[in-house]
């Protein structure tokens, strides 16, 4: 199993309940495809570096987890089409 970090930026305009539901769906996806979540960094609302879909702010979450490399494509393909997610990036963390 490899270690990964999934960065997710959620829409800042949606209500708190809807944002929490989207965040829970993302965590559930990781676990559904065999990922074991180690920890989650919630950065909160931050200004975006550039405007995305006419938005200037987003809620940032960083999910650290372990999973097989085959699970990453499945996780990304489902996050890509989720409502409320404006950007995401999943990177493998090297052993240092």
C-alpha positions in Angstrom: 0.0 0.0 0.0 1.2 3.5 -0.9 0.7 6.7 1.0 -1.3 9.5 -0.7 -2.5 13.0 0.0 -5.8 14.1 -1.5 -6.3 17.9 -1.7 -9.9 18.9 -2.2 -11.3 22.4 -2.7 -15.0 22.7 -2.0 -17.4 25.4 -3.1 -17.5 28.2 -0.5 -21.0 29.4 -1.6 -22.9 26.2 -0.6 -24.4 25.9 2.9 -22.5 24.3 5.8 -24.7 21.1 5.8 -24.2 20.6 2.0 -20.5 21.2 2.3 -20.2 18.7 5.2 -22.2 16.1 3.0 -19.8 16.5 0.1 -16.8 16.2 2.5 -18.3 13.0 3.9 -18.8 11.6 0.4 -15.2 12.2 -0.4 -14.0 10.4 2.7 -16.5 7.6 2.1 -15.1 7.2 -1.5 -11.6 6.8 -0.2 -12.7 4.1 2.3 -14.9 2.4 -0.3 -12.0 1.7 -2.6 -9.8 0.3 0.2 -8.2 3.4 1.5 -7.3 3.8 5.2 -7.5 7.4 6.2 -4.6 8.4 8.5 -5.6 12.0 9.2 -7.4 15.0 7.7 -6.2 18.6 7.7 -9.1 21.1 7.4 -7.8 24.5 6.4 -11.2 26.2 6.2 -12.1 29.0 3.9 -9.2 30.5 1.9 -8.8 32.8 -1.0 -8.1 31.0 -4.3 -5.0 31.9 -6.3 -7.2 32.6 -9.3 -10.9 32.8 -10.0 -12.6 29.4 -10.7 -16.1 29.2 -12.0 -16.6 32.9 -10.9 -15.6 32.0 -7.3 -12.7 33.6 -5.4 -12.8 31.5 -2.2 -13.0 27.8 -1.4 -12.9 25.4 1.6 -9.6 23.4 1.6 -9.3 19.8 2.9 -6.2 17.6 2.8 -6.9 13.9 3.4 -3.8 11.6 4.1 -4.5 8.0 3.4 -3.0 4.6 2.4 -4.4 2.7 -0.6 -3.4 0.5 -3.5 -2.4 2.3 -6.6 -5.4 0.9 -8.6 -7.8 2.7 -6.2 -6.6 6.2 -7.1 -8.1 6.2 -10.6 -11.5 5.1 -9.2 -11.5 7.7 -6.5 -10.5 10.5 -8.9 -13.0 9.6 -11.5 -15.8 9.9 -9.0 -14.6 13.1 -7.4 -14.3 14.7 -10.8 -18.1 14.6 -11.3 -19.1 15.6 -7.7 -21.2 18.7 -7.2 -19.5 21.1 -4.8 -15.9 20.1 -5.6 -14.2 22.8 -7.7 -10.7 21.3 -7.6 -8.9 18.2 -6.4 -5.4 16.7 -6.6 -4.2 13.3 -5.4 -0.4 12.9 -5.0 1.7 10.0 -3.8 3.9 10.8 -0.8 7.4 9.4 -1.1 9.1 7.7 1.9 11.6 10.2 3.1 
